[in-house]
């Protein structure tokens, strides 16, 4: 009996050691699979394996699209991971990932040299609205009022025609793409006063709906009636107003590749921009198809009519 | 070679390999955090003084407007304040509960109280955070005013989270005290309270210090639950009702969205290095306390 246990223990020990060795050898295994990946990409066709890493806002859409793509291309393997826009951009720039998902233009995060190597694929547009706790009784502000609220000049809702409640700012962390977009296009670049910060949209919504006088901002897909979206200079934050350029607070969701996309990455990105995804998945998940946009915006914020 | 000595050798090799693996693992993690964390100072030219003693945190500001500023004083004071206050509540509470379990009600305490404490330890931190966010924050808002997200919410949640650590280490220490000392105290005519206060607790001092320091280390390193209830305002808290931020929550909020190799990302690594040094400091305190206690 005792001896048997010893043998068992030894076996477990050996198994542990093997896994350690395998872990150490991970790097070279990765390199090998990258090489074979490259070969498969050259041979064309939708097979092989790629990774798409980055933005957690974009993750559900890419995951769902990858699932559909893989079911019609059984030989293709697409791994989708979150980790944040910064992670996505640095991984694709360093070549560790085939596709980098990002809420912001690469130019805003990477050095100019790194950003110039990346090719942008704008897969959809996400609109954002300033949202308030319903009890403040405000549903429209001018852009100047919004700036004054977020920079701390207006501290009580009665100053903009609402209830007598103190303003409570709920920001996203300054590294967040949502905050960068909101700052650039809703606040015209004005620096926000310090306030509560949360990094997940769900938590931000919960806090705003429960905290008196709270104001924050959310992607349109997170509006569910528990918080009041604000009109900006009388313009409602809706898809129609965004595609025509009347409502300014929106951002592209980007999928970057290093150099032009090839092989499976190209097939998958083509699929992301096809009607299959743009007309159904993108709309279902609350994004705006980039094909619907009547205007175009570059990394510096210049807008052109399509 | 006979079978016995073969197994002997194999066992020796196995334990040595495992030990070596753990050492290599620890060293490489320390090296990685160290090299990343120090590059804020070596390759981005941030002075240690600015990092530790400035509260100006503007890592997204372009160099033209005063450069990225990564003063993390607000995070450091936040971490220290929240862990000291939570230990301030949990240490007396935990030690007294341990005395109750060991000395006052050994039977009942062991059967009911100890499993309850163990259960408390098993609740995941995200659940503590969620309870704090849903119950504690609105409660503080309605009792004391303000936004509810506050230093107070943070240390109350933390004090519950570190309670199991303090109670179980204290219980083990108290139980390990030689029974003769207690008997001697009773034989001298001391009451039960006098025995606990003047014989048992002083004798267990080093173990109790270890319990409190372990609790403090846990409080210092906790990220998720705290992050959900403190509001994460990048300011030094002015009172227990002000929102604040800790080192850990600053790291979790920004780590995914910053680009590797940038000043911002490396500043987060420096904060990680600071957390590592703090836990080293806590370990040293425990070592010191144990050595003193052994004399």
Interface residues (C-beta under 8 A of the other chain):
Chain A: X6 X10 X13 X16 X17 X20 X56 X82 X83 X84 X85 X86 X87 X89 X90 X94 X109 X110 X168 X173 X174 X175 X176 X177 X194 X195 X196 X197 X198 X199 X203 X206 X207 X210 X211 X212
Chain B: X7 X10 X11 X14 X17 X18 X21 X59 X60 X133 X138 X141 X147 X148 X149 X228 X231 X232 X233 X234 X235 X243 X245 X252 X253 X254 X255 X256 X257 X258 X259 X260 X261 X262 X264 X265
